């Protein structure tokens, strides 16, 4: 896995020693072990995790401590996981959480 698309500072020896591979929307990302899913995604993605059910605006982590629920994702098939509270684990599968409304309306 190339580290070119990463926002992490890979020159730090500690960041390269312990890493795990997670999958966001089926694309593999190598991230430092021990960080949260939110931190890992912010380091590699376009900074949005889900959409607002009200206005379909892109949402991303806000408080990073489990209070605001702006970072809800699906982890290993389980919806409504707060990415800021979940540590990354090897092989973890993460999907953006899209609006839960009838698209026909």
Residue pairs with C-beta under 8 A, 6 or more apart in sequence:
1 21
1 28
1 29
1 30
3 10
3 30
5 44
6 29
6 30
6 43
6 44
7 42
7 43
7 44
8 15
8 31
8 32
8 43
9 15
10 16
14 32
15 32
18 32
18 33
18 34
19 30
19 31
19 32
19 33
20 30
20 31
20 33
20 88
20 89
20 90
20 91
20 92
21 28
21 29
21 30
21 31
21 90
21 91
22 28
22 29
22 31
22 37
22 40
22 88
22 89
22 90
22 91
22 92
22 93
22 94
23 29
23 91
23 92
23 93
23 94
24 41
24 44
24 45
24 94
24 95
24 96
25 94
25 95
25 96
26 93
29 40
29 44
31 39
31 40
31 43
31 44
31 88
32 40
33 88
34 87
34 88
35 43
35 87
35 88
36 64
36 83
36 84
36 85
36 86
36 87
36 88
37 73
37 75
37 81
37 83
37 84
37 86
37 87
37 88
37 92
37 94
38 49
38 61
38 64
38 71
38 83
38 84
40 88
41 49
41 73
41 83
41 94
42 60
42 61
47 60
48 58
48 59
48 60
48 96
49 59
49 60
49 61
49 70
49 71
49 72
49 73
49 83
49 96
49 97
50 58
50 59
50 70
50 71
50 72
50 73
50 96
50 97
50 98
50 99
51 57
51 58
51 59
51 97
51 98
51 99
52 59
52 99
53 99
53 100
53 101
56 99
59 70
59 71
59 72
60 70
60 71
61 68
61 70
61 71
61 83
61 84
62 68
62 70
62 71
63 70
63 84
64 71
64 84
65 84
66 82
66 84
66 85
69 82
71 82
71 83
71 84
72 79
72 80
72 81
72 82
72 83
72 97
73 81
73 83
73 94
73 95
73 96
73 97
74 80
74 81
74 94
74 95
74 96
74 97
75 81
75 83
75 86
75 92
75 93
75 94
76 92
76 93
77 93
79 97
80 97
83 94
